[in-house]
């Protein structure tokens, strides 16, 4: 089964690109010109995103360097203990809604200290894969199109990030046999 999945995953991207080219040619779409036009639009979007990216990177750097992250984890320790979230992965759960790169760096640090196949390594990987960078999405994507009233999107995004941390803890415990259902 895993061999079949490996073959499908190797051929999926080339097949999708080929399908797009064939359908475009069949519909007589000027493929190259359309691609170049889309690339121009993508470049202007990237230029509009730069200020938002810089602001997020500076805010995250200040948050981590100031020691606020450690203070927040210490403050949340009773809640984390009650929810069975190990303190070692708590910074990842806090940073993941803000920055993918920051949470990835924390995951790699967990891998180096505890190993990728350890309980903490599996939990960190699951948390990384099951959540998204909510504040980054709101800042960059909403900011690039001029949406500045995103109160409900923020609440739903942060709630889903919180649920993904708890679901990650539950899933890793379930898969490792620490709990029986």
N, C-alpha and C positions, 0 to 999 in steps of 0.2 A: 504494500500500500504506500509506504513512504517513497519507494522508487517511482511509483506512478506520479505522486505529488511533485517529486523533484523534476521529472520530465515536463509536467504541465507548467510548473513555475519557470523553467528555463525557456519554454517556447511561448509563454503568454504574452510578453511584451512585444516580441517580433511579430506575432500573429495579429495583435491589436493594431500595431502601426501599419502593417500590410493591409489589414482590412480598411483602415481609414484611407489609405492611399487608393485602394481599388474603388471604394465607394465614391471618393472624391473625383476620380477619373471618370467613373461611370456617369456621375451627375455633371460632368464637364466643369468642375470647379477649378479655377486656376490655382493649383495646390501650392506652388512655390510662392506666388505673390500673396496668397492668403496667409501663409506661414510668416512671411516677412512683415506683413501688416500686423499680425498678432504679436510678433516679437517687438515691434515698435511700441505697441500699446503696453506690453509687459515692462519695457524699459521705463516708460514714463510712470507707471505704477510703482516700480521699484524706487525711483527717485522720490516720489511722494511718501514712501514708507520710511525712508532713512531717519527723519527726525523722531518718529515714533519708536523705531528700533533703538536708537541711541538713548532715548529717555528710559526705556525699559532696562537696558543694560546697565546704565548708571544707577538706577534705583535698586536693582538686584545686588550690584556690587557693594553699594553702601549698606544695604541690609545685612549682607553676610559679613562684611569687614567690621561693622560696628559692634558685632557681638549680639545683635538683636535676635538672630536666629537661635543662638544657644540659650538666651534668656527666655525666648518663647517656648522652646522645647522644655526647659526646666519648669516653666509656669504650667505647661500642659501635662506634665508628668502624671499627676493623679488621674486625669481623664484618659491618657494613653494607656496606663496600667489597667484601668477598668475595661477599656475596649480591646485589650490584649494586643496593642500595637507596640512593637519593640521600639525603644527610644532611639536605637541606631538608625531606623528607617524613617522616623518621624520628620527629620528635616527634608527628606525627599518628598513626603506627602505635603509638606508646607510649600516647598519650592516648585513642585511640578505645575501647579496652576499659574505660576509666574513665568518660569523659564524652563524650556526643555533642555538647554545646554547645562544649566546649573544642576538640574536634577540628574542629568546623565553623568555629570562629574561626580556627584554624590554616589550614584550607583556604582561607578567604576571604583571609587574609594572603598565601598562595601565589598566589592569583588576582591580587591587587593588584600583587605584585612581578613575577610572571612571565607573567601572563595565563592565562585559563581554557583556551585552546587550545594552550598550550605542553605540552611533555612532562611537566613537573612538575605543571601544572594538571590534565592528564588523569589522571595517576597519583594525585593527591590526591583527585579526584572518584571514581575507581574504588575507592580504599581506603575512602573514606567510605561508599560504597554497598555494599561487599562484606563489611563486618564489622559487629559490633554492640557495644553497651556492656555487656560481660560483667559487670564488677564492679558496675555500676549495677543490672543485672537481678538479680544475686545479692543485693545489699544491699536493694533496694527490694521486689522481688517476693517473694523468699524470706523476707525479714524481715517483710513484711506478713502472711504466713500462718503465721509461727512456725517456719520451717525454718532451723535454724542449723548443721546438719551438711551442708555442701555441698562437701566436699573434691573429690569426683570431678567434680561439675558445674563447679567452678572450673578444674580441670586440663583438662577437655575444652573449656571455653569459651576459655581462654587459648591452647590449642593451635590451635583453629579461628581465632582472631584472628591468630596468627602465620602460619598457612597462607594466610589471606586477604591478608595483606601481600605474601607471596611470589607468590601467584597474581595479585595486582594488578600487580606489577612485570612478571611474565611476560606477562600479557594486554596491557598497554599497549605493551610492547616488540613483541609479536607484531602487534598492530593497527597500530602505527606503522611497521612494516617494518624495525625495528632487528635482528630475528632472523628467520630463515627456517626453516620447518618442512618 
